[in-house]
Amino acid sequence: MNLLFSLLAQAAPGGSPQPSGSTGMTQLIGLVLVVGVFWWIMSRGKNKERRRYEQMLNSLKKNDRIQTIGGLLGTVVDVRDNEVVVKVDETNNVKLRFVRSAIKDVVSEAATVENKGN
């Protein structure tokens, strides 16, 4: 690391030499500040998405159309503590039980109607 700073100090053009310790420290503080701001912005977005997902899971109710993380589409029949019973086939009355965390999204009715038209 010191070798890098000394090479940068030698390659710097200029009339009067500057103390390399303060310049290097200033650059390091600037870099740490930029990385810190970038990390804060990225974590803020993830936290918002996680809160939205948890709110969606807590608001699941009967007759919601859902999609699982495996891509399975169905209608919620029953919501229990940590599991959800989903009807996946209307004709044969096939019901599957999933853990709440296996639910990816609540599918809106508009998206369901568009998919049936295609």
C-alpha positions in Angstrom: 0.0 0.0 0.0 2.9 2.4 0.9 4.5 1.5 -2.4 1.4 2.5 -4.3 1.3 5.9 -2.5 4.9 6.5 -3.1 4.6 5.7 -6.8 1.6 8.1 -7.1 3.5 10.8 -5.3 6.5 10.5 -7.7 4.2 10.5 -10.7 2.4 13.6 -9.6 3.4 16.7 -11.6 4.1 19.9 -9.8 6.5 22.5 -8.7 6.5 22.0 -5.0 6.2 18.6 -3.4 3.1 18.1 -1.2 3.1 16.1 2.0 1.9 12.7 0.8 0.5 11.7 4.2 -2.3 14.3 4.2 -3.2 13.9 0.5 -3.3 10.1 0.8 -5.5 10.4 4.0 -7.8 12.9 2.2 -8.3 10.5 -0.7 -8.9 7.6 1.6 -11.5 9.5 3.6 -13.2 10.5 0.3 -13.2 6.9 -1.0 -14.7 5.6 2.3 -17.3 8.4 2.2 -18.4 7.5 -1.4 -18.5 3.8 -0.6 -20.5 4.5 2.6 -23.1 6.6 0.8 -23.4 4.0 -2.0 -23.9 1.3 0.6 -26.6 3.3 2.4 -28.5 4.0 -0.8 -28.4 0.3 -1.8 -29.5 -1.0 1.7 -32.3 1.6 1.9 -33.9 0.1 -1.3 -33.6 -3.4 -0.1 -35.2 -2.5 3.2 -38.2 -0.9 1.4 -38.6 -4.0 -0.7 -38.4 -6.3 2.3 -41.0 -4.2 4.2 -43.4 -4.3 1.1 -43.0 -8.1 0.9 -43.7 -8.7 4.6 -46.7 -6.4 4.4 -48.0 -8.4 1.4 -47.5 -11.7 3.2 -49.3 -10.4 6.3 -52.3 -9.1 4.3 -52.9 -12.4 2.4 -56.6 -13.4 2.6 -59.0 -15.9 1.1 -59.7 -15.6 -2.7 -56.4 -13.8 -3.4 -54.7 -14.9 -6.6 -51.1 -15.6 -5.9 -47.9 -16.8 -7.5 -45.4 -19.0 -5.7 -41.6 -18.7 -6.0 -41.8 -21.8 -8.2 -44.2 -20.1 -10.6 -47.3 -21.9 -9.5 -50.5 -19.9 -9.8 -53.5 -20.4 -7.6 -56.2 -19.0 -5.3 -55.8 -18.8 -1.6 -58.4 -21.0 0.2 -57.1 -20.7 3.8 -54.5 -18.7 5.7 -53.0 -20.1 8.9 -50.2 -19.0 11.1 -47.2 -19.9 8.9 -48.9 -21.7 6.0 -51.3 -20.9 3.2 -53.6 -23.4 1.5 -53.9 -22.7 -2.3 -56.3 -24.2 -4.8 -54.4 -24.8 -8.0 -57.0 -26.7 -10.1 -60.7 -25.8 -10.1 -62.0 -28.9 -11.9 -60.3 -31.5 -9.7 -60.3 -29.3 -6.5 -56.5 -29.7 -6.1 -55.3 -27.9 -3.0 -51.6 -27.5 -2.0 -50.2 -26.2 1.3 -47.3 -23.7 1.2 -45.2 -21.9 3.8 -46.0 -18.2 3.7 -42.4 -17.4 2.5 -43.0 -19.5 -0.6 -45.5 -16.9 -1.9 -43.8 -14.6 -4.3 -46.6 -12.1 -5.2 -50.3 -11.4 -5.2 -51.3 -11.4 -8.8 -53.7 -8.6 -9.8 -56.9 -9.5 -11.6 -56.0 -7.2 -14.5 -52.8 -9.2 -15.1 -54.7 -12.5 -14.9 -57.3 -11.3 -17.5 -54.5 -10.2 -19.9 -52.8 -13.6 -19.6 -56.0 -15.5 -20.4 -56.5 -13.4 -23.5 -53.1 -14.5 -24.9 
